[in-house]
Amino acid sequence: MSNTKKGLACLADKNWWNAAGTRAVRTAAQSAVAVVGVSTLIQDYSWAIIGGTVAAATVLSLLNSLAGLPEVPNETGTKEGTD
């Protein structure tokens, strides 16, 4: 069983927002680089498509973080993978 905060309970935790935000920013940057790289290969890129892709990836990253983040300890102070 995972020892991380999960679900909506984590939304009140500042540490969770810090970890989830960091992951979301990384995901956004990776998505932007990937879309620009692919668009450059086909010689046509639209900033609307790039922005939409980055926004969707960021939202999906935050939603995925609701499943739990190993960086954020649970209520007992333990992190995932530790006993």
Backbone hydrogen bonds, N-H to C=O, Kabsch-Sander energy under -0.5 kcal/mol:
donor,donor_aa,acceptor,acceptor_aa,energy
5,K,72,V,-0.6
7,G,66,L,-3.0
9,A,6,K,-0.7
10,C,7,G,-1.2
11,L,8,L,-1.4
12,A,9,A,-1.0
13,D,10,C,-1.9
14,K,12,A,-0.6
17,W,13,D,-1.9
18,N,14,K,-2.1
19,A,15,N,-2.5
20,A,16,W,-3.4
21,G,17,W,-2.5
22,T,18,N,-2.1
23,R,19,A,-2.2
24,A,20,A,-2.5
25,V,21,G,-2.6
26,R,22,T,-2.1
27,T,23,R,-2.5
28,A,24,A,-2.6
29,A,25,V,-2.5
30,Q,26,R,-2.6
31,S,27,T,-2.5
32,A,28,A,-2.5
33,V,29,A,-2.4
34,A,30,Q,-2.2
35,V,31,S,-2.8
36,V,32,A,-2.7
37,G,33,V,-2.4
38,V,34,A,-2.5
39,S,35,V,-2.8
40,T,36,V,-2.4
41,L,37,G,-1.3
42,I,38,V,-1.3
43,Q,40,T,-1.0
44,D,39,S,-1.9
50,I,46,S,-2.3
51,G,47,W,-2.7
52,G,48,A,-2.4
53,T,49,I,-2.4
54,V,50,I,-2.5
55,A,51,G,-2.5
56,A,52,G,-2.4
57,A,53,T,-2.3
58,T,54,V,-2.3
59,V,55,A,-2.4
60,L,56,A,-2.5
61,S,57,A,-2.1
62,L,58,T,-2.1
63,L,59,V,-2.6
64,N,60,L,-2.4
65,S,61,S,-1.8
66,L,62,L,-0.7
66,L,63,L,-0.9
67,A,64,N,-1.5
68,G,65,S,-1.7
69,L,5,K,-0.5
72,V,69,L,-1.5
74,N,3,N,-0.7
74,N,78,T,-2.2
77,G,74,N,-1.6
82,T,79,K,-1.9
